[in-house]
Amino acid sequence: MFCNDPMPNHTNARPEMRTEWLQQHKTGDTTPMALAERVKQLRTEHTWSQGDLAQRIDADPAQISRYENGRITPSADAIIRLAQTFNVSCDYLLVDNAPRRPFTSPEDALGPQLHHLNELNPDDLELITRFIDALVTKTRLKNLTNTIN
């Protein structure tokens, strides 16, 4: 969650915007998992040391320690590097109760191809739709048979 405050400006120039992170507080009976706790949890799941994670995101191990202890908040760029490294969405790192999703989705992988769908004729679009439906059905049946066995 961000808060944008106009910084005092004593010149006639356009006011600058300062972005600050707002800390979320305990609500109700459950304590939301803070960014610091998520980073530590994900690092532990990967069995990485703070040094290992620091190397992967091009940071200093002491910086990782400060992230995990909530002493500093990663920059937006660092959050993106963390999300890519852990293969989780940025909102999972930043938003309490956000579902854990991969950094990129299957739609992202097909983005360039999907962009050109408007160039196809209706028959070809129908063929693509049927093919995707068939692949999804095949995958669902395969998963169903694997759970039965």
WOLIN-V93351 format. One record per pair of residues at least 12 apart in sequence whose ideal C-beta (glycine too) atoms are under 8 Angstrom apart, sorted by the first residue. I is the first residue (numbers start at 1). J is the second residue. Records with the same first field share a line. If there is no record, write none. Layout:
I: J, J
//
This chain:
1: 21, 22, 24, 94, 95
2: 19, 20, 21, 22
3: 19, 20, 21, 22
4: 17, 18, 19
5: 17, 18, 20
6: 18
21: 73
24: 96
32: 96, 97
33: 96
34: 70
35: 67, 70, 73, 74, 79, 93, 94
36: 67, 68, 69, 70
37: 68
38: 92, 93
39: 53, 64, 67, 68, 74, 82, 93
40: 68
42: 82, 86, 88
43: 64, 68, 86
46: 86
49: 61
50: 64, 65, 68
51: 64
53: 85
56: 85
57: 78, 81, 82, 85
58: 81
59: 78, 81
79: 93, 94
83: 103
84: 103
86: 103
87: 102, 103
88: 100, 101, 102, 103
89: 101, 102, 103
90: 103
//
